[in-house]
Amino acid sequence: MSETEVRVATTADELEDAFSVRKTVFVDEQGVDESLEWDEYDESDSDAVHFVGYRDGEPVGAARLREAEAGVGKVERVAVLESARGEGWGRRLMEALEIEAENQRFDKLVLHGQTSAEGFYHGLDYETTSDVFDEAGIPHVKMAKEL
């Protein structure tokens, strides 16, 4: 394994690594209820695609892509461990996710971004498409990007 790598999580171990990052960031750090963090798109029979970022063999980032409607992918659960923030992991995860979205022939990506990350997504050419709303006790906005 290279020193830094984002890959599609295809094995049980890789999925567990992605889930571990999500639990640390969303449940432990941000206080999201575990019952809200895990959903049917995390089940083994889901068509969702999970991504995991590794630094020196250790998982530091995660993201998920699923079909929201025909031709539209939904970006979800983008998370980077606090110890790895500022190292470009969010951008690497989103680049890998967008390549997969194009492979799946999505024309558009949508996401619910935390308002604290809105500027990050703007830097990746996502546009804000809603007013602020609450999701899991955290302020969010809807965002979209044409592919």
N, C-alpha and C positions, 0 to 999 in steps of 0.2 A: 504494500500500500504506500502511495506517495505521502509526503509529509502533510499536504493539504489536498483534500478531495471532497467533492460533493457527488453522491451517487444515488441512484434510485434504490430504495431499500427493498430488496427482494427476498432476503432470508429472514428467518425468525429473529436472529441476532441483530440484524440491521434494523428491523422494525422495533425491537426492544430498545435499541440505542436511540432511535427517533423519539419513541414514547418517553424515554428517560429524560431527554432534553426538554420535551414539552412539559413534563411533570415538574421539573425543576423551575422552569421559567413561569409557567402559568399558574400552577397550583401552589408551589412553595413560595415563589417570589411575589406573585401578583395576587394571590389569595383567591383564585378562581376555584369554585367548587368542583371537585373531581367528577361529579355526576354531569356537569356541564362540559367539561373538557373532553371526555370520551364519548363518542357517539357511534352510530351504525356505520359510519365511513371508516372507522378504525377496525372493523371486524374483518376477518380473513376472507370472507366472500364478497367484500366490497370491491368496486372497480377503481376506488381512489388510488392514486399513486403517491407514495410517501418518499421523501427525500431526507437524507442525513448527511451532514457535513462532518468530516473527520480532520482533526489536527493532531499530527503525530500518533495516529491510531486511536485517538479518543474522540467520542462524539461531542461536538460543540454546537451543532445547529440542526434544525429540522424544519420541514414544510410539507404541505399536502396539497394535491391538485385533484379535483374531481369535476365531472361534468355537471354543470348547473342546469343547463337546458341545451337543446341542439345547437352546436357550434359555439357554445359559451362555457369556458372553464372557470371554476371558482378556486381562488387561491385561499388556503386556510392554514392556520396553525404554524405560521412562520415564527420561529423562535431561535434565539442565539443565547448561549450561556453568557452570563455577565462577564466571566473571565476572558471571553473571546470577542466581546463587543469592540467595535472600532478597528477590527482587522479585515473587514470586507466580507464577512460571512453572509450577511443578509443579501448583499448583491450577488455573491456566488450562488446562493440557494435560489434566488429569483431567476438568475440566468439559466440554471439547469431546469427549473420549472418551466420557463418560457420555451425552451427548446422542446421539452416534452409536450407542451401545449400545441406547438406547431406540428409536431409529429402526429398528434391526435387530431389535427386539422381544425383546431379551435380558431375562430375568427376574432374572438374577444376574450379577455380575462376580466373578471370582477373579483372584488374582495371587500371585506369589512376590516378596515385598518384602524388600529388604536390611534387616537388623535396625536399621541406622542410620536407616532411613526409616520404621520401624514407627509412630512417633509421628505423622509426617506423614499416613500413611494412616488412622490412628485418627481424626485430625481431620477426615477426609472420610467418616467413618462406616463404615470397613472394620473387620471384626473379625478378630482373629488366630485361626486354626483349626488350628494345628499347633505342634509344638515346633520349635526351631531346627534347621535342616539346612544342609548345605553345598551350594552351587551355584556352580560356576566359581571355587571357592576362597574364596567370600565367604559369611558366615552369612546365611541367609534364613529367613523364616517364610511359611507359606501364610496368605492373608487372603481375605476374601469380603465382599460387600455385596449385599443384596437391592435390586433396583430397583423 
